[in-house]
Amino acid sequence: MTMEFTDRVSRVEPSATLAISALATELEAEGADIVDLSVGEPDFPTPENIVAAGKDAMDAGHTGYTTSAGILELREAIADKLADDGLEHDSDEIIVTPGAKQALYEVVQALVEDGDEVVLLDPAWVSYEAMVKMAGGDLTRVDLSETDFQLEPALDELAAAVSDETELLVVNSPSNPTGAVYSDAALEGVRDLAVEHDLTVISDEIYKEITYGVEPTSLGTLEGMADRTVTVNGFSKAYSMTGWRLGYFAGPEELIDQAGKLHSHSVSSAVNFVQHAGLEALETEAAVTEMVTAFEERRDLVVDLLAEHDVDVAVPEGAFYMMLPVAEDDQAWCEGAIEDAHVATVPGSAFGTPGYARISYAASEARLEEGIERLAEEGYL
Ligand SMILES: Cc1ncc(COP(=O)(O)O)c(C=O)c1O
């Protein structure tokens, strides 16, 4: 029998990072010591108090289904956290999801249909493109690589890319893969365009808690944005909880009603005891500060080490990634770097920006030093 697959899935390519991780696995099986700078997750364990809260919740019997949108205590705690950031949302304007990825998927499915135009700021996290394509949308991409990945100097390019036909704009600050944090002036520029063209904007704030000396503004706090912004966040990065799968989105009630249908008919709810652990996470401060401090020290270390080899990078102000300028054929560069130097990175073309490789500095200082040294020794810097 030959199965027939939908256009929806056929339109989407497997992740470009797969070739790199396949190579890494192959080399590791042959005994190679790979310095893995390709991972998108903190290298710290989930803080103990959060793990304990998850276990306690299981012991207390929180193992059944919950309300589809998530337990009320967690939605109220999220509403309080958002209020601290200046975003006003009632608990019924929030849906708790298994990861921010599911939140984004549901929002895109609820807003984008065949032929709708969606604007991305490149380089952009890999899954936005796939999600939009699966929903049938068409992508318009604005390249930020000429402006050190900053949005403010590229507002004219953004203005040229959006029109009354645009359905959705996705903004991710701090950004994966660049670590850029957009200035208030940049966000105000986004607001002006969104109001002028009546756009909905997704503000993916999953790295908001991981910044170095800057306070990112939440887009939804700007005048005129409350009823057109969907704020997405999650627990994976700030609390090192990637495998727990917990995230959320907050937005206007009519979006919550529509996306809520998708949510209840697909995942039902996020995992019950994980939601209870999430409540504890929102109370956790010291462990988060410790992780952010470590990331900042590693960022400085990598920037300094690269400078010693005359490599200039746009210094990230958030998240734990930076874009390394490499050969034009970045896929070949990344494959070579892993084969020759045994250092794994992700090609910039996976994010829509060839000529770069994304380095994740969610690795120990010793491994980061080792990785940079090997890249230099093998002639990759
Ligand atoms: C920009 C961005 N958004 C969303 C996600 C999804 O995170 P999760 O589904 O683990 O909450 C990620 C994960 O890498 C990300 O980098």
The ligand as a Tripos MOL2 file, in Angstrom:
@<TRIPOS>MOLECULE
LIG
   16    16     1     0     0
SMALL
NO_CHARGES

@<TRIPOS>ATOM
      1 C1         12.5320   31.0630   20.4730 C.3       1 LIG1
      2 C2         11.9470   29.8270   21.0450 C.ar      1 LIG1
      3 N1         10.6140   29.7640   21.2440 N.ar      1 LIG1
      4 C3         10.0280   28.6810   21.7510 C.ar      1 LIG1
      5 C4         10.7710   27.5620   22.0930 C.ar      1 LIG1
      6 C5         10.0390   26.3620   22.6310 C.3       1 LIG1
      7 O1         10.4100   26.0000   23.9150 O.3       1 LIG1
      8 P1          9.5900   24.9360   24.7620 P.3       1 LIG1
      9 O2          8.6240   24.2660   23.8600 O.co2     1 LIG1
     10 O3         10.6180   24.0000   25.3010 O.co2     1 LIG1
     11 O4          8.8910   25.7100   25.8290 O.co2     1 LIG1
     12 C6         12.1620   27.5740   21.9180 C.ar      1 LIG1
     13 C7         12.9680   26.3810   22.2240 C.2       1 LIG1
     14 O5         14.0790   26.2080   21.7790 O.2       1 LIG1
     15 C8         12.7620   28.7380   21.3960 C.ar      1 LIG1
     16 O6         14.0840   28.8190   21.2230 O.3       1 LIG1
@<TRIPOS>BOND
     1     1     2 1
     2     2     3 ar
     3     2    15 ar
     4     3     4 ar
     5     4     5 ar
     6     5     6 1
     7     5    12 ar
     8     6     7 1
     9     7     8 1
    10     8     9 2
    11     8    10 1
    12     8    11 1
    13    12    13 1
    14    12    15 ar
    15    13    14 2
    16    15    16 1
@<TRIPOS>SUBSTRUCTURE
     1 LIG1         1 GROUP 0 **** ****
